[in-house]
Structure formats: C-alpha cells, structure tokens
Amino acid sequence: MDEALSLCASLGVATWLGREGDIPLRSPIDGRCFGFLSGDSADAVDDKIAAACEAFHEWRQVPAPRRGELIRRFGEELRAAKQPLGRLVTLETGKILEEGRGEVQEMIDICDFAVGLSRQLHGLTMPSERPGHRMMETWHPLSPVAVITAFNFPAAVWAWNAAVALVCGDPVLWKPSERTPLTALACQALFRRAAQDFDAAPDGLVQVVLGGLDAARRLAADIRLGLVSATGSCSMGRALAPVVVGRLGRCLLELGGNNAAIVTPSADLDLALPAIAFAAIGTGGQRCTTLRRLIVHEAVAPELAERLEQAFARLRIGDPRQADTVMGPLIDRQAFNAMESALARARADGGRIAGGGRRMVERFPDAFYVAPALVEMPAQTAVVEEETFGPIVYMMTYRDLGDAIAMHNAVPQGLASSIFTNDLREAELFLSAAGSDCGIANVNIGPSGAEIGGAFGGEKASGGGREAGSDAWKSYMRRATNTINFSRALPLAQGIRFALG
C-alpha cells in the first residue's frame, strides 16, 4: 500500500519492505499484502537486550526531572506528527480516523502525565520505634523493561508503559504485534528524533523487537528484564506469565475483558444509547474494554433493544479513512470466523440475532467488514461468558439488581464495567465491595474509553496489572526501605537486648 509507505517515510522510518520475510504487511482496509519485514533473529534480540542493559547503567543516574524533559520533547514530536501517525494507525488496524488520531492524543496525554510524574517519584517517611532513628522508603529504577503489545492499540498502550518507564529510569524493549509493526517503527523513529540532540539519552533507550511468539518468549525468559508488561489475550498471558514467574521476574498483564453494562429502570436511555453503541463498536468491537454484555431491567429491555437495533442498522460501515465512516473492518479472516462461530453458538442457545454478517465483499474481497450484532439471549450461556473480539452485544434481562450484579460478575474476566442509573443507591452499590468485581467500574458512561489519569487494568483472568495513571509507576521501580540511626546508641527493634561480652 503506497499510502502506508509514504506515511512511514514522512515519519522517519528508514526501512526497506521487500518481497520476502516472515512478517507480511497487510492493511485490514483491503486485506492485501503490500510487503514483508523480517523478524529479529535470536542473536539480534539478545543484542538489543544487551544494549538496553548498557543504556540502563547510564539512564538510571540521570535525574528524574531531566528524564522527564526527554518525554516532554517526545510529546512535542507526537503533537507535530499526530495526523500522519494517526492515519498510519488507521491503515494498520482498520479503526476509523477519529480513533486513530485519538490514539495518538492518548500518547500525548501520557507524555504530559509522565513529565509531571518525573518530579513526584516520592516515597514515605515512617516513624521509627527506636529513639534517634528515622525510617523512609526510596524508589529506584528497576531495569530494562519489555513491553509486548497487541494490534488493537498499536501505539497508545506502548506509550502508557514507555513514557512512565522512561521517567522511572528504565529503558524499553518493545515487541509489537506482527500485524502492526509499521506503527511501532514510526514511534521509534519519532522518539529518536526527540532524543537526537539530548545529551543525556544513551543509545539503546528505546528499541523495537520484531517477531512473533518466539521473540516474546525470549524477552519473557531473559533474567536481565526485571519487568515484562504484556497486553493481549488471556491465553497469551497464561503462556508468558509462567516463563517470567519461573525466573522470579515481574509481570504486568493486561489481558481479555468480557465487559458488561447494567441498565436500570431509572436510566436515561437517551444518554445510554450512544454510550452503549460506542462501547460496542469502537475499533470494530476489538478493544479489551469493548461492551460485550448488556444486562437490562425487563421494564426497559424492549425499548432499549428496539432503539439499539435501529441504531446498529443505520451505522455507516466502510473504509475507515472516510470521514463519515463509523466502523471499519475486522483485523482479519480469523477475527471474522471467530465472530461467525460465536453467533452460531448463540443461535443454538436460543439467542435472537439482529444484524451481523459480512459486508462490502465485492469492493474488498480480501477484507472483512461486518455489521454489528445485537443478540437477545434467554440466559448467560457459555458463549456469552467467553470474549469474542468483534462487535457482538449479548443482551440479557433481570428483575432484581442483586441478580444483575451476580450475573455481571459470573464470568472469568474482570476488566471494565458500568451501570446506567439515576438512583444514587444503585450507583453506590455497584461501586461498592458488593458490586462490580472489575478493575474499572463506571456510572452513566460505557466501560470503554479510559482516561490516562487513572490506573488501567482488571482483575481475575484480565490479569491484575495496572498501567498509565495514578500510582501505576511503582511497577516500573524498585522500593528500598531505609533506616537511619543519627544517635550514638544502638537500640534494637522489638526491644531485643544483645550483648557481645
């Protein structure tokens, strides 16, 4: 695709796309292969890890506010490149231009956050039980960090990790999805542009590792990498986590979601409808925070189902580069087959399906455009409890809010959740310990579209890690507890008496 190559050139990517290689380059917009890249060999991955370790010895001694200055410069490069980088994201993922540019804005936002964070990497001071003593904690850079990302957010999730890790003093090795390598190479080029006249930035500070599962496993297994942050499916997490834990390393896992919204009788349906629609079809239903389950009170279910079905039928589906397009294609045939299989299972379970099916086959025979599907289910069956990466919304009804919350929590995943209500008691119950068991719980907005100021992540099979805002920075540092004796005596803790003679 000539457009992808010209965008790469404008963003400073110096790479030759040949006719051979183990990483085919395809845009889901038309599904055609327009070139190949070669993945890194095992020796090349080892060399990049060694370079990151060399960089770590220098970078950890640079004052944190100075490290923040480099991230500020990177944020400025992203601002200047927002349009072409956002368009490249759209070409590689199929998400609409608004979302492609929004992903770059998310990178800019986390850079701004990290710049401020660089002056706030502080610990606590604690009172000591011993006279003449002081206790405190300090935070130090951890090590080089491996970041493994998925196709659906090919830049923003890396930035959540990289911006914070870099101000914390950690070099970053990035293994992007094989489906979106050009976005990663473009981000690396922009970072190098920001660092080119920054004397404190060593070589090897940010590197891209190209490859598949073998490259990811090599990063996960290397003892020199104190933290492996991996975003992907639950099965990916189950494969990588034992490798990291087996060498006593740290994992930060952001895995699958099966996110639900409860709609109560008091809900404002005019507000809920667009929130539900965006959460269900944003990025073609291929977000980890995509709305997959609607748990609706039986008093409002018929009206909401009718309005949602009509809204889905009116959606503009097509080339995501067009300004009036609301939903682009699925990433590939595998995603389409998974959606078709899930709908067949739902139908066999008694589900009533509105929508679904392939679109634009004649124009794009190698691409996979689909209509979103609303599936009214008689119960939360096994297929509903699984995450299918596509625009499917399963709708169930309830009578008692306690039963709705129980249904909401009765899935393996625990990432994002929401409730639509104008009843204060219902909202507070949902946010309480007796409510949603997810890492993200919202009121009167959908589960999708998190801001970077809060820590992002889930519970249960969703991984349990936290990225982006709040105190997620602590994952990228090591904590030291310090006790200082400024007296001339040596009292021992717990009142222990110890005599040498």
KOLRONU-843580 format. One line per field, with one value per residue (C-alpha): x negated, y negated, z negated; residue in one letter; residue number from 1; chain. Coordinates in nm, 2 decimals. Example, Ala and Ser with C-alpha at 12.3 -4.5 7.8 and 13.67 -1.06 7.14 Angstrom:
residues 2
u <- (-1.23, -1.37)
v <- (0.45, 0.11)
w <- (-0.78, -0.71)
res <- (a, s)
n <- (1, 2)
chain <- (A, A)
***
This chain:
residues 501
u <- (0.00, -0.17, 0.00, -0.15, -0.50, -0.47, -0.34, -0.63, -0.88, -0.72, -0.75, -1.12, -1.10, -1.41, -1.32, -1.30, -0.99, -1.09, -0.92, -1.04, -1.03, -0.84, -0.62, -0.37, -0.23, 0.14, 0.40, 0.73, 0.89, 0.84, 0.66, 0.39, 0.02, -0.20, -0.53, -0.73, -0.96, -1.20, -1.17, -1.47, -1.69, -1.76, -2.10, -1.96, -1.71, -2.00, -2.20, -1.91, -1.87, -2.24, -2.22, -1.92, -2.13, -2.41, -2.17, -2.02, -2.35, -2.36, -1.99, -1.93, -2.18, -2.01, -1.79, -1.42, -1.32, -1.58, -1.44, -1.10, -1.24, -1.31, -0.95, -0.83, -1.03, -0.88, -0.53, -0.61, -0.72, -0.39, -0.19, -0.36, -0.30, 0.05, 0.22, -0.02, -0.08, 0.30, 0.36, 0.09, 0.27, 0.59, 0.42, 0.27, 0.57, 0.88, 1.01, 1.16, 0.95, 1.11, 0.99, 0.65, 0.59, 0.74, 0.48, 0.20, 0.37, 0.36, -0.01, -0.05, 0.16, -0.05, -0.37, -0.22, -0.14, -0.48, -0.66, -0.48, -0.54, -0.91, -0.91, -0.68, -0.85, -0.85, -0.83, -0.70, -0.87, -0.76, -0.82, -1.07, -1.01, -1.38, -1.49, -1.73, -1.63, -1.44, -1.27, -1.18, -1.13, -1.30, -1.22, -1.49, -1.49, -1.42, -1.59, -1.52, -1.16, -1.00, -0.67, -0.46, -0.16, 0.15, 0.27, 0.58, 0.39, 0.06, -0.09, 0.11, 0.06, -0.32, -0.32, -0.14, -0.43, -0.72, -0.65, -0.62, -0.91, -1.15, -1.09, -1.13, -1.47, -1.41, -1.50, -1.22, -1.23, -0.91, -0.77, -0.47, -0.21, -0.32, 0.00, -0.11, -0.49, -0.50, -0.33, -0.59, -0.88, -0.73, -0.70, -1.06, -1.17, -0.98, -1.14, -1.49, -1.41, -1.33, -1.65, -1.89, -2.03, -1.95, -2.30, -2.17, -1.99, -2.21, -2.18, -1.95, -1.70, -1.40, -1.42, -1.17, -1.20, -1.02, -0.89, -0.62, -0.57, -0.93, -1.06, -0.80, -0.92, -1.28, -1.20, -0.99, -1.27, -1.56, -1.66, -1.80, -1.45, -1.30, -0.95, -0.76, -0.44, -0.23, 0.11, 0.31, 0.55, 0.59, 0.42, 0.12, 0.10, 0.11, -0.17, -0.40, -0.34, -0.49, -0.80, -0.85, -0.75, -0.97, -1.27, -1.12, -1.06, -0.77, -0.47, -0.23, 0.05, 0.34, 0.55, 0.90, 1.23, 1.59, 1.73, 2.09, 2.33, 2.63, 2.92, 3.17, 3.53, 3.42, 3.16, 3.16, 3.19, 3.10, 2.77, 2.72, 2.78, 2.48, 2.26, 2.36, 2.31, 1.96, 1.85, 1.98, 1.84, 1.54, 1.23, 1.48, 1.56, 1.19, 1.10, 1.03, 1.28, 1.55, 1.90, 2.00, 2.28, 2.59, 2.79, 3.11, 3.41, 3.71, 3.91, 3.69, 3.54, 3.79, 3.74, 3.37, 3.34, 3.55, 3.36, 3.02, 3.12, 3.22, 2.90, 2.69, 2.88, 2.81, 2.43, 2.20, 1.97, 1.68, 1.34, 1.22, 1.04, 1.37, 1.49, 1.85, 1.75, 1.84, 1.70, 1.42, 1.32, 1.22, 0.85, 0.85, 1.03, 0.95, 1.15, 1.44, 1.45, 1.45, 1.74, 1.94, 1.87, 1.99, 2.31, 2.38, 2.34, 2.56, 2.83, 2.81, 2.85, 3.18, 3.04, 3.23, 2.98, 3.03, 2.75, 2.42, 2.29, 2.02, 2.04, 1.86, 1.74, 1.74, 1.54, 1.30, 1.29, 0.98, 1.11, 1.36, 1.62, 1.92, 2.24, 2.26, 2.49, 2.73, 2.81, 3.10, 3.02, 3.25, 2.96, 2.59, 2.47, 2.11, 2.06, 2.16, 1.90, 1.63, 1.46, 1.51, 1.32, 1.58, 1.89, 2.13, 2.35, 2.53, 2.84, 3.00, 3.27, 3.31, 3.56, 3.36, 3.04, 2.86, 2.92, 2.79, 2.47, 2.43, 2.47, 2.23, 1.96, 2.02, 1.76, 1.38, 1.28, 1.29, 1.17, 1.43, 1.79, 2.06, 2.41, 2.67, 2.89, 3.02, 3.07, 2.79, 2.83, 2.79, 2.48, 2.31, 2.40, 2.24, 1.92, 1.90, 1.73, 2.06, 2.09, 1.87, 1.56, 1.38, 1.08, 1.28, 1.63, 1.82, 2.16, 2.35, 2.07, 1.97, 1.69, 1.47, 1.26, 1.05, 0.85, 0.48, 0.51, 0.65, 0.47, 0.59, 0.63, 0.85, 0.89, 0.93, 0.85, 0.80, 0.45, 0.45, 0.18, 0.21, 0.08, 0.09, 0.20, 0.24, -0.04, -0.10, -0.45, -0.55, -0.55, -0.85, -1.07, -1.21, -1.14, -1.40, -1.32, -1.58, -1.65, -1.90, -2.05, -2.15, -2.21, -2.51, -2.33, -2.22, -1.88, -1.74, -1.39, -1.13, -1.33, -1.58, -1.88, -2.21, -2.55, -2.87, -3.07)
v <- (0.00, -0.31, -0.53, -0.33, -0.36, -0.73, -0.78, -0.58, -0.79, -1.12, -0.98, -0.90, -0.52, -0.41, -0.05, 0.14, 0.35, 0.65, 0.93, 1.18, 1.20, 1.37, 1.07, 0.99, 0.64, 0.61, 0.34, 0.47, 0.20, 0.41, 0.72, 0.73, 0.79, 0.49, 0.60, 0.80, 0.73, 0.98, 1.05, 1.03, 1.34, 1.48, 1.32, 0.98, 0.99, 1.07, 0.79, 0.55, 0.67, 0.61, 0.26, 0.19, 0.30, 0.07, -0.21, -0.13, -0.19, -0.55, -0.63, -0.54, -0.80, -1.08, -1.29, -1.20, -1.56, -1.55, -1.22, -1.39, -1.66, -1.39, -1.27, -1.63, -1.65, -1.32, -1.46, -1.76, -1.52, -1.34, -1.66, -1.75, -1.40, -1.35, -1.35, -1.11, -0.88, -0.86, -0.77, -0.50, -0.36, -0.35, -0.18, 0.10, 0.16, 0.06, -0.17, -0.50, -0.81, -0.97, -0.68, -0.67, -1.03, -0.97, -0.70, -0.95, -1.20, -0.94, -0.91, -1.29, -1.28, -1.01, -1.21, -1.51, -1.30, -1.14, -1.48, -1.58, -1.24, -1.28, -1.53, -1.31, -0.97, -1.01, -0.76, -0.78, -0.87, -0.65, -0.69, -0.46, -0.28, -0.35, -0.69, -0.87, -0.68, -0.77, -0.54, -0.62, -0.45, -0.54, -0.44, -0.35, -0.25, 0.12, 0.25, 0.26, 0.33, 0.55, 0.42, 0.66, 0.51, 0.62, 0.50, 0.31, 0.03, 0.04, -0.28, -0.40, -0.10, -0.11, -0.48, -0.41, -0.18, -0.36, -0.72, -0.61, -0.35, -0.61, -0.87, -0.60, -0.53, -0.21, -0.16, 0.01, 0.30, 0.31, 0.62, 0.50, 0.73, 0.87, 0.72, 0.36, 0.33, 0.01, -0.19, -0.07, -0.16, -0.51, -0.57, -0.45, -0.70, -0.98, -0.90, -0.90, -1.24, -1.37, -1.22, -1.31, -1.63, -1.52, -1.45, -1.25, -0.99, -0.68, -0.45, -0.16, -0.36, -0.26, 0.03, 0.23, 0.61, 0.75, 1.10, 1.34, 1.56, 1.68, 1.32, 1.26, 1.58, 1.48, 1.14, 1.31, 1.56, 1.31, 1.25, 0.91, 0.78, 0.71, 0.64, 0.78, 0.58, 0.78, 0.69, 0.95, 1.24, 1.45, 1.74, 1.52, 1.43, 1.79, 1.87, 1.59, 1.55, 1.89, 1.81, 1.47, 1.60, 1.91, 1.68, 1.47, 1.17, 0.93, 0.95, 0.67, 0.84, 0.66, 0.94, 1.01, 0.85, 0.95, 0.62, 0.55, 0.26, 0.29, 0.07, 0.00, -0.13, -0.48, -0.50, -0.79, -0.59, -0.89, -0.90, -0.53, -0.46, -0.64, -0.52, -0.16, -0.20, -0.34, -0.09, 0.19, 0.09, -0.12, 0.03, 0.27, 0.43, 0.52, 0.34, 0.52, 0.28, 0.34, 0.37, 0.73, 0.79, 0.58, 0.67, 0.48, 0.45, 0.62, 0.30, 0.11, 0.40, 0.39, 0.02, 0.04, 0.34, 0.17, -0.15, 0.02, 0.25, -0.06, -0.24, 0.05, 0.08, -0.29, -0.27, -0.38, -0.08, -0.11, -0.25, -0.39, -0.67, -0.83, -1.10, -0.97, -0.61, -0.49, -0.14, 0.01, 0.37, 0.65, 0.72, 1.04, 1.36, 1.52, 1.25, 1.29, 1.66, 1.62, 1.38, 1.62, 1.91, 1.72, 1.61, 1.97, 2.09, 1.81, 1.90, 2.26, 2.14, 1.97, 1.63, 1.39, 1.22, 0.88, 0.77, 0.94, 1.08, 0.98, 0.65, 0.49, 0.83, 0.71, 0.40, 0.56, 0.93, 0.98, 0.77, 0.85, 0.58, 0.69, 0.54, 0.53, 0.78, 0.75, 1.09, 1.12, 1.42, 1.62, 1.67, 1.61, 1.92, 2.04, 1.84, 1.52, 1.59, 1.60, 1.30, 1.28, 1.00, 0.84, 0.62, 0.86, 0.74, 1.01, 0.88, 1.04, 0.92, 0.90, 0.81, 0.76, 0.56, 0.81, 1.08, 0.84, 0.78, 1.16, 1.22, 0.93, 1.09, 1.45, 1.45, 1.53, 1.18, 0.87, 0.57, 0.30, 0.24, -0.02, -0.09, -0.33, -0.46, -0.78, -0.61, -0.70, -0.38, -0.17, -0.36, -0.33, 0.03, 0.10, -0.07, 0.09, 0.41, 0.59, 0.46, 0.48, 0.70, 0.53, 0.31, 0.03, -0.05, -0.34, -0.51, -0.65, -0.60, -0.28, -0.06, -0.17, -0.48, -0.50, -0.82, -0.80, -0.97, -0.66, -0.33, -0.10, 0.27, 0.55, 0.85, 1.23, 1.35, 1.00, 1.00, 0.79, 0.54, 0.16, -0.08, -0.45, -0.69, -0.70, -0.51, -0.26, -0.40, -0.18, 0.13, -0.01, -0.08, 0.10, -0.01, -0.04, -0.08, -0.28, -0.32, -0.59, -0.60, -0.95, -0.88, -0.75, -0.45, -0.12, -0.02, 0.28, 0.32, 0.51, 0.42, 0.70, 0.69, 0.82, 0.82, 0.92, 0.99)
w <- (0.00, 0.13, -0.14, -0.42, -0.27, -0.22, -0.57, -0.71, -0.51, -0.64, -0.99, -0.95, -0.92, -0.73, -0.63, -0.31, -0.26, -0.05, 0.12, -0.13, -0.51, -0.79, -0.87, -0.59, -0.59, -0.53, -0.59, -0.70, -0.49, -0.17, -0.31, -0.05, -0.13, -0.03, -0.16, -0.41, -0.71, -0.86, -1.23, -1.46, -1.50, -1.84, -1.83, -1.73, -2.03, -2.26, -2.12, -2.18, -2.54, -2.59, -2.45, -2.68, -2.98, -2.88, -2.85, -3.19, -3.37, -3.23, -3.23, -3.59, -3.70, -3.51, -3.75, -3.70, -3.61, -3.33, -3.21, -3.21, -2.98, -2.71, -2.74, -2.70, -2.38, -2.26, -2.33, -2.11, -1.83, -1.87, -1.85, -1.53, -1.38, -1.51, -1.17, -0.98, -1.27, -1.34, -0.98, -0.99, -1.29, -1.09, -0.80, -1.02, -1.25, -1.05, -1.32, -1.19, -1.16, -1.47, -1.67, -1.50, -1.59, -1.93, -2.00, -1.92, -2.15, -2.42, -2.37, -2.41, -2.72, -2.89, -2.80, -2.97, -3.27, -3.28, -3.27, -3.59, -3.74, -3.69, -3.98, -4.20, -4.23, -4.61, -4.90, -5.25, -5.58, -5.87, -6.25, -6.40, -6.73, -6.82, -6.95, -6.73, -6.42, -6.11, -5.85, -5.50, -5.16, -4.84, -4.48, -4.23, -3.86, -3.82, -3.50, -3.12, -3.06, -2.79, -2.65, -2.44, -2.27, -2.08, -1.74, -1.85, -2.02, -1.84, -1.99, -2.29, -2.52, -2.44, -2.53, -2.86, -2.95, -2.78, -2.90, -3.26, -3.25, -3.09, -3.36, -3.62, -3.47, -3.27, -2.90, -2.70, -2.46, -2.25, -2.08, -1.88, -1.72, -1.39, -1.25, -1.33, -1.30, -1.10, -1.37, -1.62, -1.38, -1.33, -1.71, -1.75, -1.48, -1.64, -1.98, -1.82, -1.67, -2.01, -2.16, -1.88, -2.05, -2.41, -2.55, -2.85, -2.63, -2.57, -2.27, -2.33, -2.53, -2.31, -2.08, -1.87, -1.86, -1.55, -1.56, -1.69, -1.98, -1.99, -2.03, -2.30, -2.48, -2.45, -2.62, -2.89, -2.97, -3.00, -3.36, -3.27, -3.22, -3.56, -3.43, -3.13, -3.05, -2.81, -2.66, -2.48, -2.52, -2.84, -2.66, -2.58, -2.95, -3.05, -2.81, -2.91, -3.28, -3.39, -3.19, -3.37, -3.71, -3.67, -3.67, -3.96, -3.74, -3.75, -3.52, -3.43, -3.24, -3.06, -2.92, -2.80, -2.90, -2.89, -2.99, -3.08, -3.14, -3.37, -3.26, -3.54, -3.51, -3.61, -3.34, -3.09, -2.76, -2.55, -2.73, -2.75, -2.38, -2.23, -2.52, -2.46, -2.08, -2.10, -2.36, -2.15, -1.81, -1.87, -1.70, -1.54, -1.88, -1.91, -2.23, -2.56, -2.71, -2.44, -2.58, -2.52, -2.76, -2.83, -3.15, -3.12, -3.36, -3.20, -3.22, -2.98, -2.78, -2.48, -2.42, -2.45, -2.22, -1.96, -1.97, -1.97, -1.68, -1.48, -1.56, -1.45, -1.13, -1.05, -1.11, -0.83, -0.78, -0.54, -0.46, -0.79, -0.61, -0.51, -0.74, -0.77, -0.85, -1.20, -1.19, -0.98, -0.92, -1.15, -1.16, -0.95, -0.85, -1.18, -1.36, -1.12, -1.16, -1.54, -1.52, -1.29, -1.52, -1.83, -1.66, -1.55, -1.91, -2.04, -1.79, -1.91, -2.27, -2.18, -2.10, -1.87, -1.64, -1.48, -1.25, -1.19, -0.87, -0.62, -0.42, -0.12, 0.01, 0.38, 0.31, 0.06, 0.13, -0.09, -0.38, -0.65, -0.71, -0.92, -1.07, -1.45, -1.61, -1.89, -2.04, -2.28, -2.50, -2.72, -2.97, -3.01, -2.84, -2.79, -2.47, -2.65, -2.92, -2.66, -2.49, -2.12, -1.96, -1.74, -1.75, -1.93, -2.22, -2.42, -2.59, -2.90, -3.13, -3.51, -3.78, -4.09, -4.09, -4.31, -4.05, -3.78, -3.97, -4.03, -3.65, -3.58, -3.80, -3.69, -3.41, -3.43, -3.32, -3.54, -3.34, -3.28, -3.38, -3.40, -3.52, -3.38, -3.66, -3.82, -4.15, -4.39, -4.59, -4.28, -4.17, -4.51, -4.55, -4.20, -4.31, -4.65, -4.76, -4.70, -4.34, -4.03, -4.07, -3.78, -3.79, -3.62, -3.73, -3.57, -3.63, -3.33, -3.08, -2.90, -3.00, -2.71, -2.66, -2.98, -3.05, -3.13, -3.47, -3.64, -3.67, -3.39, -3.44, -3.56, -3.80, -3.77, -3.42, -3.30, -3.45, -3.76, -3.63, -3.63, -3.36, -3.29, -3.57, -3.95, -4.12, -3.84, -3.81, -4.11, -3.89, -3.70, -4.01, -4.30, -4.65, -4.93, -5.29, -5.47, -5.84, -5.95, -6.30, -6.39, -6.76, -6.95, -7.08, -6.91, -7.03, -6.85, -6.71, -6.91, -7.23, -7.18, -7.41, -7.26, -7.44, -7.28, -7.60)
res <- (m, d, e, a, l, s, l, c, a, s, l, g, v, a, t, w, l, g, r, e, g, d, i, p, l, r, s, p, i, d, g, r, c, f, g, f, l, s, g, d, s, a, d, a, v, d, d, k, i, a, a, a, c, e, a, f, h, e, w, r, q, v, p, a, p, r, r, g, e, l, i, r, r, f, g, e, e, l, r, a, a, k, q, p, l, g, r, l, v, t, l, e, t, g, k, i, l, e, e, g, r, g, e, v, q, e, m, i, d, i, c, d, f, a, v, g, l, s, r, q, l, h, g, l, t, m, p, s, e, r, p, g, h, r, m, m, e, t, w, h, p, l, s, p, v, a, v, i, t, a, f, n, f, p, a, a, v, w, a, w, n, a, a, v, a, l, v, c, g, d, p, v, l, w, k, p, s, e, r, t, p, l, t, a, l, a, c, q, a, l, f, r, r, a, a, q, d, f, d, a, a, p, d, g, l, v, q, v, v, l, g, g, l, d, a, a, r, r, l, a, a, d, i, r, l, g, l, v, s, a, t, g, s, c, s, m, g, r, a, l, a, p, v, v, v, g, r, l, g, r, c, l, l, e, l, g, g, n, n, a, a, i, v, t, p, s, a, d, l, d, l, a, l, p, a, i, a, f, a, a, i, g, t, g, g, q, r, c, t, t, l, r, r, l, i, v, h, e, a, v, a, p, e, l, a, e, r, l, e, q, a, f, a, r, l, r, i, g, d, p, r, q, a, d, t, v, m, g, p, l, i, d, r, q, a, f, n, a, m, e, s, a, l, a, r, a, r, a, d, g, g, r, i, a, g, g, g, r, r, m, v, e, r, f, p, d, a, f, y, v, a, p, a, l, v, e, m, p, a, q, t, a, v, v, e, e, e, t, f, g, p, i, v, y, m, m, t, y, r, d, l, g, d, a, i, a, m, h, n, a, v, p, q, g, l, a, s, s, i, f, t, n, d, l, r, e, a, e, l, f, l, s, a, a, g, s, d, c, g, i, a, n, v, n, i, g, p, s, g, a, e, i, g, g, a, f, g, g, e, k, a, s, g, g, g, r, e, a, g, s, d, a, w, k, s, y, m, r, r, a, t, n, t, i, n, f, s, r, a, l, p, l, a, q, g, i, r, f, a, l, g)
n <- (1, 2, 3, 4, 5, 6, 7, 8, 9, 10, 11, 12, 13, 14, 15, 16, 17, 18, 19, 20, 21, 22, 23, 24, 25, 26, 27, 28, 29, 30, 31, 32, 33, 34, 35, 36, 37, 38, 39, 40, 41, 42, 43, 44, 45, 46, 47, 48, 49, 50, 51, 52, 53, 54, 55, 56, 57, 58, 59, 60, 61, 62, 63, 64, 65, 66, 67, 68, 69, 70, 71, 72, 73, 74, 75, 76, 77, 78, 79, 80, 81, 82, 83, 84, 85, 86, 87, 88, 89, 90, 91, 92, 93, 94, 95, 96, 97, 98, 99, 100, 101, 102, 103, 104, 105, 106, 107, 108, 109, 110, 111, 112, 113, 114, 115, 116, 117, 118, 119, 120, 121, 122, 123, 124, 125, 126, 127, 128, 129, 130, 131, 132, 133, 134, 135, 136, 137, 138, 139, 140, 141, 142, 143, 144, 145, 146, 147, 148, 149, 150, 151, 152, 153, 154, 155, 156, 157, 158, 159, 160, 161, 162, 163, 164, 165, 166, 167, 168, 169, 170, 171, 172, 173, 174, 175, 176, 177, 178, 179, 180, 181, 182, 183, 184, 185, 186, 187, 188, 189, 190, 191, 192, 193, 194, 195, 196, 197, 198, 199, 200, 201, 202, 203, 204, 205, 206, 207, 208, 209, 210, 211, 212, 213, 214, 215, 216, 217, 218, 219, 220, 221, 222, 223, 224, 225, 226, 227, 228, 229, 230, 231, 232, 233, 234, 235, 236, 237, 238, 239, 240, 241, 242, 243, 244, 245, 246, 247, 248, 249, 250, 251, 252, 253, 254, 255, 256, 257, 258, 259, 260, 261, 262, 263, 264, 265, 266, 267, 268, 269, 270, 271, 272, 273, 274, 275, 276, 277, 278, 279, 280, 281, 282, 283, 284, 285, 286, 287, 288, 289, 290, 291, 292, 293, 294, 295, 296, 297, 298, 299, 300, 301, 302, 303, 304, 305, 306, 307, 308, 309, 310, 311, 312, 313, 314, 315, 316, 317, 318, 319, 320, 321, 322, 323, 324, 325, 326, 327, 328, 329, 330, 331, 332, 333, 334, 335, 336, 337, 338, 339, 340, 341, 342, 343, 344, 345, 346, 347, 348, 349, 350, 351, 352, 353, 354, 355, 356, 357, 358, 359, 360, 361, 362, 363, 364, 365, 366, 367, 368, 369, 370, 371, 372, 373, 374, 375, 376, 377, 378, 379, 380, 381, 382, 383, 384, 385, 386, 387, 388, 389, 390, 391, 392, 393, 394, 395, 396, 397, 398, 399, 400, 401, 402, 403, 404, 405, 406, 407, 408, 409, 410, 411, 412, 413, 414, 415, 416, 417, 418, 419, 420, 421, 422, 423, 424, 425, 426, 427, 428, 429, 430, 431, 432, 433, 434, 435, 436, 437, 438, 439, 440, 441, 442, 443, 444, 445, 446, 447, 448, 449, 450, 451, 452, 453, 454, 455, 456, 457, 458, 459, 460, 461, 462, 463, 464, 465, 466, 467, 468, 469, 470, 471, 472, 473, 474, 475, 476, 477, 478, 479, 480, 481, 482, 483, 484, 485, 486, 487, 488, 489, 490, 491, 492, 493, 494, 495, 496, 497, 498, 499, 500, 501)
chain <- (A, A, A, A, A, A, A, A, A, A, A, A, A, A, A, A, A, A, A, A, A, A, A, A, A, A, A, A, A, A, A, A, A, A, A, A, A, A, A, A, A, A, A, A, A, A, A, A, A, A, A, A, A, A, A, A, A, A, A, A, A, A, A, A, A, A, A, A, A, A, A, A, A, A, A, A, A, A, A, A, A, A, A, A, A, A, A, A, A, A, A, A, A, A, A, A, A, A, A, A, A, A, A, A, A, A, A, A, A, A, A, A, A, A, A, A, A, A, A, A, A, A, A, A, A, A, A, A, A, A, A, A, A, A, A, A, A, A, A, A, A, A, A, A, A, A, A, A, A, A, A, A, A, A, A, A, A, A, A, A, A, A, A, A, A, A, A, A, A, A, A, A, A, A, A, A, A, A, A, A, A, A, A, A, A, A, A, A, A, A, A, A, A, A, A, A, A, A, A, A, A, A, A, A, A, A, A, A, A, A, A, A, A, A, A, A, A, A, A, A, A, A, A, A, A, A, A, A, A, A, A, A, A, A, A, A, A, A, A, A, A, A, A, A, A, A, A, A, A, A, A, A, A, A, A, A, A, A, A, A, A, A, A, A, A, A, A, A, A, A, A, A, A, A, A, A, A, A, A, A, A, A, A, A, A, A, A, A, A, A, A, A, A, A, A, A, A, A, A, A, A, A, A, A, A, A, A, A, A, A, A, A, A, A, A, A, A, A, A, A, A, A, A, A, A, A, A, A, A, A, A, A, A, A, A, A, A, A, A, A, A, A, A, A, A, A, A, A, A, A, A, A, A, A, A, A, A, A, A, A, A, A, A, A, A, A, A, A, A, A, A, A, A, A, A, A, A, A, A, A, A, A, A, A, A, A, A, A, A, A, A, A, A, A, A, A, A, A, A, A, A, A, A, A, A, A, A, A, A, A, A, A, A, A, A, A, A, A, A, A, A, A, A, A, A, A, A, A, A, A, A, A, A, A, A, A, A, A, A, A, A, A, A, A, A, A, A, A, A, A, A, A, A, A, A, A, A, A, A, A, A, A, A, A, A, A, A, A, A, A, A, A, A, A, A, A, A, A, A, A, A, A, A, A, A, A, A, A, A, A, A, A, A, A, A, A, A, A, A, A, A)
***
